[in-house]
Structure formats: structure tokens, C-alpha cells
Amino acid sequence: MSVHFEGDVLYATVPTTAAPVVHVLDPAVPRVTVAAGGLQGPYGPGLPMIFGFSGPLSPRTGRHKYPFYFATTLTGVTVTLNEAPVGAPVVLAILVNGVEEETVTIPDGVDYLSLVPISVPVGIDDYVTMNVVSVGSSSPGADMTASIRYD
């Protein structure tokens, strides 16, 4: 277990065999945060959610849920890959409560997308996930990290 303070807020990371869940903290509402399965953030308003995909990409449904305990708006996505997709783009879907709200496309041959603006409202007790919808046809792309920012 690791514990650290940032200002008046205490953060604790506890290893667990349960489904990976990261709770988003509103500084005005004390909560316990558990990060499992190597997940990072978000730990409070303004810090990004991080979705990591190791190895070659394949279409998959996101398993990591980021619950929110305050209303906000998702404002942007940044994506990096160690290997760019070849032959077709990588398409990501951003879902709120299991419903696709936005897609982001990483073009064929591109290994970095700077901040792509989005505007997706998220309510109290909503959760956000990310799916990989499609990958490159000759080479799928590999080792992807996508971060979603919010207000």
C-alpha cells in the first residue's frame, strides 16, 4: 500500500484482486480511493484519467471504470503509441455509463495525438470507460496510453 498527501487530501493505493476501479475525489466530499491493476488517476478535478493498453492493440471493451462523485465535462484526449498503426487508423470510443459519447481516431502511421478537444458531460455517480473499436490492418499499433482531461 502507498499513501501520500497533496495539500489537505490523502491518497492511498491498495493492491487488490478485485475489479480495477479508481474513484475520482471531489475535495469537498471525503472518499476512499482504491487504484488496482496498475491504473493511475484521476484523483481530483483537473487531473487526467489514464487508460493504458500494453502490447499489440486489438479491438476490446474497456474494463477500467472511472466513477465520478461530482459533475464535470470531459474536455480533451491525448494519445501516444510506441508503435503507430499501419494500414488503417486506431479508433477509440469514450463511453459514459456504457453509452458511446465520443470517438477519437489515430490516423494510419501516427504515434502521437496532441490534445483533441471534446465536450462530454459527466454527472454525479456516472462512470467513464474507453473501448478500442478498431486497429491498424497491417500493424495494429502497440503500447498505447490515452489520457482524458476534464474540468
C-alpha angles and dihedrals in degrees: 000000000000126000131186140164128230108186107308094342125097118208123196128186114199124186111232141164091223123106111293110264131164119193120215112224126218104203089224092057116056112222138162114248122209121186115191136173095027095298121155132207158324096145101156145345113318100016114113129248110237122213114187126193116187124205127000113352123243132173107277143157114248114250099184113090123197109199119201125214093190136043117260144144126250103232110178150000130217121189133191129181129187087212121032120226115258127205097014138020127266110243121201126192122209112209132193113201089347095306119116109242104165141007129211122199124207105199125232109280096014120121100177134044115188117213110323109198117234134165114209120156117222121193134206110292092011118131132213127216134170128221128196101226101179140355139200115297101218094030119008098211122249147225098020128185119189123185124195119202126205138182 
